[in-house]
Amino acid sequence: MTARPLLDALRTRAADEAAASRAAAAAEVERIHAAARATAERAAAAAMARANADVTRERSLTEAAAAQRSRERTLPARAAAIERIFARARERIEARATRPDFPQALDALVRDALTYLPDEGVRVRCRPDIAVHVSRAVRVAGRPDATVIGDPSVPLGVVAESRDGRVSVDATFVRRLERDRATFAARLAGALATEFR
């Protein structure tokens, strides 16, 4: 037997093994490229997600800062508007004495104040210009024993006191306004919140 067929067989086998090695190497290169592409795509997606999160966070911070600046501008304006409303209400209280329904309002005020006081020895202080109305309201309330005293320092309404001064009821219109100020202010703030947006 000659060496030629053996050499040819060895060459063919070597060529086949080389081809198989090249194919395996090419497959390994493709797998490495695919893994690298997948890693790069994941890294790019993660970077994009971080960038989007940063943009969203920055937008939220910007919006929050804008909202805070808006509140800083509108809260004082709202407070000033509420204060103007209360100032106007106090002015209107003084004008109430000239209204036709004033005696009825005064009757209710006096009756309410007298319910907190003992049955005897009550003093009812009021402005001198409404003392006649207050005297009538005291009689209507069934307390003819009460002494009505004109006192220019008392705002519109009455201050009823026990003889010993231990019990005093401020039933002035201004006091009622101030007593309910928190409730009124909350309602006004809610109404004004839509005005100052």
FENMO-V431203 format. One record per backbone hydrogen bond with DSSP energy under -1.0 kcal/mol. CO is the residue of the C=O (numbers start at 1). NH is the residue of the N-H. Records with the same first field share a line. If there is no record, write none. Layout:
CO->NH / NH
//
This chain:
3->7
4->8
5->9
6->10
7->11
8->12
9->13
10->14
11->15
12->16
13->17
14->18
15->19
16->20
17->21
18->22
19->23
20->24
21->25
22->26
23->27
24->28
25->29
26->30
27->31
28->32
29->33
30->34
31->35
32->36
33->37
34->38
35->39
36->40
37->41
38->42
39->43
40->44
41->45
42->46
43->47
44->48
45->49
46->50
47->51
48->52
49->53
50->54
51->55
52->56
53->57
54->58
55->59
56->60
57->61
58->62
59->63
60->64
61->65
62->66
63->67
64->68
65->69
66->70
67->71
68->72
69->73
70->74
71->75
74->78
75->79
76->80
77->81
78->82
79->83
80->84
81->85
82->86
83->87
84->88
85->89
86->90
87->91
88->92
89->93
90->94
91->95
93->96
95->98
96->99
99->102
101->105
102->106
103->107
104->108
105->109
106->110
107->111
108->112
109->113
110->114
111->115
113->116
114->117
122->147
123->161
124->149
125->159
126->151
127->130
128->131
130->134
131->135
132->136
133->137
134->138
135->139
136->140
137->141
138->143
139->142
143->146
147->124
149->126
151->154
156->173
158->171
159->125
160->169
161->123
162->165
167->162
169->160 / 171
171->158
172->176
173->177
174->178
175->179
176->180
180->184
181->185
182->186
183->187
184->188
185->189
186->190
187->191
188->192
189->193
192->196
//
